[in-house]
Amino acid sequence: MKIGFNIVLVACAILFVFSCNNNPDYSDMLKAQEKAIQQLKDEYKLEILKDYPSNGVFKDNQFVILPNGVYLNVIDSGNGNRAVSGSTSIFCRFYVRSLIEWTYMDDTTTVDFFRNGTEPIVYKYGNSSPTDDSNSSFFFSTLLFSGLEYAGDSSEVKLIIPFHTEGNNSTFKSAGVPLYFSKVRYCFEPK
């Protein structure tokens, strides 16, 4: 009798714990992301283009959605040199903010990896991970380098990376946090 009572008590405790679980499910995270991206669009009066501009020139508030789901705005396409998969080493600096408050970022303020004393992400184009372990590598995703299909050495772009985007291999995917990179600079390592 006592064993049966203890089993029922444990089962009730387990049910109570699971009923109090406040973790959002995937559909809740998608809704929160949609709302956050819409707020960003409203805040900056963003215009989402159906196609990449034929002349390659974006207005400050224009973005195109790439086939991988990343939103791209090219600020400066660089000096004409293009990255070669598997051989071009890239130094990447950026301003980034999460569009949803998250445990590791107390709020949605911008994190600055252009400041003196910060290290860039070093990445060999085409690999699946950075080649270094700098503090900025916490934000690494191969999607951060999506702009290199349209820009090259010494270029600057803006990116909005939804958490659910195909190929997103960052910590932010599992946390359900979309990121806004208001400026990303790609510089190639001299050969």
N, C-alpha and C positions, 0 to 999 in steps of 0.2 A: 504494500500500500504506500509506504513511504517513498519507494523508488518511483512508483507511478506518479505520485504528487510532484517529486523533484523533476521528472521529465516534463510534466505539464508546465511547471514553473519556468524551466529553461526555455521551452517552446514559446511561452508567453513573452519572456524577455527578448527573445530573438525577434518575434513579431513586432514588439514595441520599438526596438532599435530600427528595424527596416521601415516601419511606418513613420518614424521621425526623420528619415533621411531627406535632407533638403537639397541634395545635389541635383542640379538640373540634368534632364536627359538630353539626348542629341537634338531632338526637335526644339526644346526650350533654348538650347545654345544657338541653333540656327535662327530662331526668331529674335533673340537678343542681338545677334550679329547683324541681321537685316536692319533692325532698328538703329544700331550704332552706325552702320554705313550710311543709312539714310540721313542721320543727324549730321554726319560729316559732309554729305552732299549738300544739305541745306546750309550748313555753316559757311562753306566756301563757294556756294552756288555752282557746284560742279556740273559739268555737262558730260554725259557719257556718250561717246561716239560709237556708231555701229561699225565703222571701218577705220583702219589706220589712215591718217591724213596722207593723201597722195603726194604732197610736197614735203612730208615728214615734219611739218611744223605744227606744234601744239600751242594753243593759247594757254595761259597760266591755269585756267580752271577746266581744261579739257582732258579727259582720260578715255582710253580705249580698253576694252576688256580683251585680254589675250586668250588664245585657245585654252590655256591652262587655268583660266579663271582669275588671274592677277589683273588688276587695273594698272595701266601704265600711262604716264605723261613724260615725254622726253623734254627736258629743260635744255640740254646741250648734247648733241650727238657725238661730240668728241672730235678727235683729230683724223678720223678716217681709218685708223688701224683697228682691225676686228680681232676678237678673241678666237683662238683655235682650241678646240676641245682636246683636252689631255696634255696641252703643252703651255698654254698661257697662264701665268701666275698673276693674280689680281689682288690689289690692295683695295679694300672697300671700307669707306667711312660713311656715316649716315646720322640723320636725326630720325628718331622713331618714337611713336607713342602707341600704347594699346588703346583700342577704341572701346574697351570694356574694362572696368576696374578688375584687377587681378591680384592674387595673393602676393606675387613677387614684385609687383609695381603698385605701390600704395594708391596711386590714382592714375589719371590719364595724362599726366604731364609728359613733356617731351624729354627723351633721354638723348644726350648729345655725345656722339663719338667723333666729333671734330675737334674737341678741346685738346689743348696740350696735355700730355700725359696719358691720353687714351690710345690704345693700340687698334689698328684696323683689323678687320677680318682678312686673313690671307687665304686665298682659295685658288686651287688649280681648276680652271674652267673645265666642266664636264665631270668632275669627281662628285662623290656623294657626301663629302664632309670637308670641313676646313683643314688647312695644313698647319694650323697653329691652335693654341688654346688661350687666346686673349679673352678679356672680359666681354668684349663685343661678340665673341663666338656664341654666347648664350642666345643671341638673336639669329643665329645661322639657320638658313634654309636654302636649298638650291633655288627656290623661287625668288630669293633676294637678287639673284643674278639673271632673272627673266629679261631685264632691260637690255642685256648684251646681245640679244638677237637683233636689236634695232639701233644700238649705240655701241661705241667702241672705247678706246683708250681715252682717258681724261674726259669722260662724259659724265653727265648728271641727269638723273631721272627722279620721278616721284613714283611711289608704288603703294597700292592698297592690297594687302594680302589677306584674303578671307581665310579663316582657320581651316575650313573644310576643303580648300583647294587641292586638287589632285597633285601629288608630288610634294606636298608640304611635309617636311620631315623635322619640323621644329618642335620645341616644347609647347609652343602655343597651340598646336593642333589638338593635342589631348586636353588642353585646358579650355578650348573653345574660345580663344581670344584672337580677333582679327587685329592686324597691325597696319598703321599708316606711317609710311616712310616719306616724310615731307621733303627729304633730299638724300639721295644716294649718289656717292661719287665713286666711279670705277677708275683706278689707275693701274696700268699694266707694269709689271716688273721689267725694267730694262734688260735686254738680252746682251 
